Amino acid sequence: MNQYVIIARDGADEEAIHRRMEARPIHLAGAKNLKEHNQFIIGGAMLDDSGKMVGSVMIVQFENDEEMKNWYDNEPYITQNVWQSIEIKPFRVANV
């Protein structure tokens, strides 16, 4: 399995939190589906100093880059323009 860390920041505009909250149920359902298929390792929201969600960090795993791209192309936070700065890096969870 190839593992990836995703660091994604939401837009900074006034509508950003509205877009996030609207897409959130679909995003969480997708994360649950990934978890059921052993593709979601860990993830959650990044918070600003006031506790407002401003982005996300996820560690996911897929058999190959094609599966990763398929997930990426269908992720609601991407398709609904919630995440506006996305960094994806190969990752390896430590086996300790």
PyRosetta script that sets phi, psi and omega in degrees:
from pyrosetta import init, pose_from_sequence

init()
pose = pose_from_sequence("MNQYVIIARDGADEEAIHRRMEARPIHLAGAKNLKEHNQFIIGGAMLDDSGKMVGSVMIVQFENDEEMKNWYDNEPYITQNVWQSIEIKPFRVANV")
pose.set_psi(1, 138.0)
pose.set_omega(1, 173.5)
pose.set_phi(2, -92.6)
pose.set_psi(2, 131.0)
pose.set_omega(2, 179.3)
pose.set_phi(3, -107.3)
pose.set_psi(3, 149.8)
pose.set_omega(3, -176.5)
pose.set_phi(4, -140.4)
pose.set_psi(4, 143.3)
pose.set_omega(4, 169.1)
pose.set_phi(5, -106.6)
pose.set_psi(5, 132.5)
pose.set_omega(5, 178.5)
pose.set_phi(6, -114.3)
pose.set_psi(6, 124.1)
pose.set_omega(6, 174.7)
pose.set_phi(7, -118.7)
pose.set_psi(7, 112.4)
pose.set_omega(7, -172.6)
pose.set_phi(8, -128.8)
pose.set_psi(8, 131.9)
pose.set_omega(8, 179.7)
pose.set_phi(9, -109.0)
pose.set_psi(9, 136.0)
pose.set_omega(9, 177.3)
pose.set_phi(10, -70.7)
pose.set_psi(10, 164.6)
pose.set_omega(10, 172.7)
pose.set_phi(11, -63.3)
pose.set_psi(11, 159.9)
pose.set_omega(11, -179.2)
pose.set_phi(12, -102.3)
pose.set_psi(12, 2.7)
pose.set_omega(12, -178.4)
pose.set_phi(13, -75.4)
pose.set_psi(13, 168.3)
pose.set_omega(13, -177.0)
pose.set_phi(14, -63.3)
pose.set_psi(14, -26.3)
pose.set_omega(14, -177.8)
pose.set_phi(15, -88.7)
pose.set_psi(15, -3.6)
pose.set_omega(15, -174.1)
pose.set_phi(16, -58.1)
pose.set_psi(16, -48.5)
pose.set_omega(16, -177.7)
pose.set_phi(17, -67.0)
pose.set_psi(17, -33.5)
pose.set_omega(17, 176.9)
pose.set_phi(18, -63.8)
pose.set_psi(18, -45.2)
pose.set_omega(18, 178.0)
pose.set_phi(19, -60.3)
pose.set_psi(19, -43.0)
pose.set_omega(19, -179.8)
pose.set_phi(20, -61.3)
pose.set_psi(20, -48.9)
pose.set_omega(20, -175.9)
pose.set_phi(21, -66.5)
pose.set_psi(21, -33.2)
pose.set_omega(21, 178.2)
pose.set_phi(22, -69.7)
pose.set_psi(22, -38.8)
pose.set_omega(22, -178.2)
pose.set_phi(23, -86.0)
pose.set_psi(23, -14.7)
pose.set_omega(23, -171.6)
pose.set_phi(24, -57.1)
pose.set_psi(24, -47.0)
pose.set_omega(24, -179.8)
pose.set_phi(25, -59.1)
pose.set_psi(25, -38.8)
pose.set_omega(25, -180.0)
pose.set_phi(26, -71.3)
pose.set_psi(26, -40.4)
pose.set_omega(26, 177.7)
pose.set_phi(27, -60.8)
pose.set_psi(27, -46.7)
pose.set_omega(27, -179.1)
pose.set_phi(28, -66.3)
pose.set_psi(28, -36.2)
pose.set_omega(28, 175.9)
pose.set_phi(29, -63.6)
pose.set_psi(29, -39.2)
pose.set_omega(29, 177.5)
pose.set_phi(30, -65.8)
pose.set_psi(30, -40.4)
pose.set_omega(30, 177.8)
pose.set_phi(31, -64.2)
pose.set_psi(31, -38.9)
pose.set_omega(31, 177.8)
pose.set_phi(32, -63.0)
pose.set_psi(32, -41.2)
pose.set_omega(32, 177.3)
pose.set_phi(33, -63.0)
pose.set_psi(33, -43.6)
pose.set_omega(33, 176.3)
pose.set_phi(34, -58.8)
pose.set_psi(34, -43.7)
pose.set_omega(34, -179.4)
pose.set_phi(35, -62.4)
pose.set_psi(35, -41.7)
pose.set_omega(35, 179.2)
pose.set_phi(36, -62.9)
pose.set_psi(36, -23.9)
pose.set_omega(36, 179.8)
pose.set_phi(37, -105.1)
pose.set_psi(37, 18.1)
pose.set_omega(37, 177.9)
pose.set_phi(38, 58.6)
pose.set_psi(38, 33.6)
pose.set_omega(38, 179.4)
pose.set_phi(39, -109.0)
pose.set_psi(39, -15.3)
pose.set_omega(39, 179.2)
pose.set_phi(40, -104.2)
pose.set_psi(40, 120.0)
pose.set_omega(40, -179.8)
pose.set_phi(41, -94.4)
pose.set_psi(41, -53.5)
pose.set_omega(41, 178.2)
pose.set_phi(42, -163.5)
pose.set_psi(42, 155.1)
pose.set_omega(42, 177.4)
pose.set_phi(43, -174.2)
pose.set_psi(43, 167.1)
pose.set_omega(43, 178.0)
pose.set_phi(44, 176.7)
pose.set_psi(44, 179.7)
pose.set_omega(44, -178.2)
pose.set_phi(45, -86.1)
pose.set_psi(45, 141.6)
pose.set_omega(45, 167.8)
pose.set_phi(46, -85.3)
pose.set_psi(46, 141.3)
pose.set_omega(46, -176.9)
pose.set_phi(47, -118.3)
pose.set_psi(47, 148.1)
pose.set_omega(47, 172.5)
pose.set_phi(48, -85.3)
pose.set_psi(48, -175.7)
pose.set_omega(48, -176.1)
pose.set_phi(49, -62.1)
pose.set_psi(49, -23.5)
pose.set_omega(49, -180.0)
pose.set_phi(50, -93.3)
pose.set_psi(50, 0.1)
pose.set_omega(50, 179.6)
pose.set_phi(51, 90.3)
pose.set_psi(51, 7.2)
pose.set_omega(51, 178.8)
pose.set_phi(52, -79.8)
pose.set_psi(52, 136.3)
pose.set_omega(52, 177.6)
pose.set_phi(53, -67.3)
pose.set_psi(53, 128.0)
pose.set_omega(53, -177.6)
pose.set_phi(54, -130.9)
pose.set_psi(54, 5.2)
pose.set_omega(54, -179.4)
pose.set_phi(55, 170.9)
pose.set_psi(55, -171.1)
pose.set_omega(55, -176.3)
pose.set_phi(56, -145.9)
pose.set_psi(56, 153.8)
pose.set_omega(56, 169.6)
pose.set_phi(57, -129.0)
pose.set_psi(57, 131.9)
pose.set_omega(57, 177.4)
pose.set_phi(58, -136.5)
pose.set_psi(58, 144.1)
pose.set_omega(58, 167.8)
pose.set_phi(59, -117.8)
pose.set_psi(59, 120.0)
pose.set_omega(59, -175.8)
pose.set_phi(60, -128.2)
pose.set_psi(60, 165.8)
pose.set_omega(60, 176.5)
pose.set_phi(61, -142.6)
pose.set_psi(61, 143.1)
pose.set_omega(61, -179.9)
pose.set_phi(62, -140.1)
pose.set_psi(62, 157.6)
pose.set_omega(62, 179.5)
pose.set_phi(63, -61.6)
pose.set_psi(63, -35.3)
pose.set_omega(63, -176.6)
pose.set_phi(64, -156.8)
pose.set_psi(64, 172.7)
pose.set_omega(64, -178.7)
pose.set_phi(65, -64.6)
pose.set_psi(65, -29.3)
pose.set_omega(65, 178.5)
pose.set_phi(66, -64.0)
pose.set_psi(66, -43.0)
pose.set_omega(66, 176.4)
pose.set_phi(67, -64.1)
pose.set_psi(67, -39.2)
pose.set_omega(67, 177.6)
pose.set_phi(68, -61.8)
pose.set_psi(68, -45.4)
pose.set_omega(68, -179.6)
pose.set_phi(69, -64.0)
pose.set_psi(69, -38.9)
pose.set_omega(69, 177.8)
pose.set_phi(70, -61.7)
pose.set_psi(70, -44.6)
pose.set_omega(70, 176.1)
pose.set_phi(71, -60.4)
pose.set_psi(71, -48.6)
pose.set_omega(71, -177.9)
pose.set_phi(72, -57.0)
pose.set_psi(72, -46.0)
pose.set_omega(72, -177.3)
pose.set_phi(73, -66.8)
pose.set_psi(73, -16.8)
pose.set_omega(73, -177.5)
pose.set_phi(74, -116.3)
pose.set_psi(74, 0.5)
pose.set_omega(74, -179.2)
pose.set_phi(75, -67.4)
pose.set_psi(75, 122.2)
pose.set_omega(75, -176.6)
pose.set_phi(76, -57.9)
pose.set_psi(76, -35.0)
pose.set_omega(76, 179.2)
pose.set_phi(77, -67.9)
pose.set_psi(77, -19.6)
pose.set_omega(77, 175.4)
pose.set_phi(78, -90.0)
pose.set_psi(78, -50.2)
pose.set_omega(78, -176.3)
pose.set_phi(79, -66.1)
pose.set_psi(79, -26.0)
pose.set_omega(79, -179.4)
pose.set_phi(80, -102.4)
pose.set_psi(80, 16.8)
pose.set_omega(80, 170.6)
pose.set_phi(81, 62.0)
pose.set_psi(81, 31.6)
pose.set_omega(81, 175.3)
pose.set_phi(82, -76.9)
pose.set_psi(82, -57.0)
pose.set_omega(82, 178.1)
pose.set_phi(83, -78.9)
pose.set_psi(83, 126.1)
pose.set_omega(83, -178.9)
pose.set_phi(84, -117.3)
pose.set_psi(84, -10.1)
pose.set_omega(84, 173.1)
pose.set_phi(85, -134.8)
pose.set_psi(85, 112.8)
pose.set_omega(85, -172.4)
pose.set_phi(86, -125.0)
pose.set_psi(86, 126.1)
pose.set_omega(86, 175.8)
pose.set_phi(87, -119.1)
pose.set_psi(87, 126.4)
pose.set_omega(87, 178.7)
pose.set_phi(88, -123.6)
pose.set_psi(88, 126.5)
pose.set_omega(88, -178.3)
pose.set_phi(89, -130.4)
pose.set_psi(89, 143.8)
pose.set_omega(89, 170.7)
pose.set_phi(90, -58.2)
pose.set_psi(90, 147.5)
pose.set_omega(90, -173.4)
pose.set_phi(91, -146.5)
pose.set_psi(91, 155.6)
pose.set_omega(91, 173.9)
pose.set_phi(92, -138.7)
pose.set_psi(92, 118.7)
pose.set_omega(92, 176.1)
pose.set_phi(93, -70.0)
pose.set_psi(93, 131.9)
pose.set_omega(93, 178.9)
pose.set_phi(94, -70.3)
pose.set_psi(94, 133.0)
pose.set_omega(94, 176.8)
pose.set_phi(95, -95.1)
pose.set_psi(95, 84.3)
pose.set_omega(95, 178.9)
pose.set_phi(96, -117.4)
pose.dump_pdb("model.pdb")
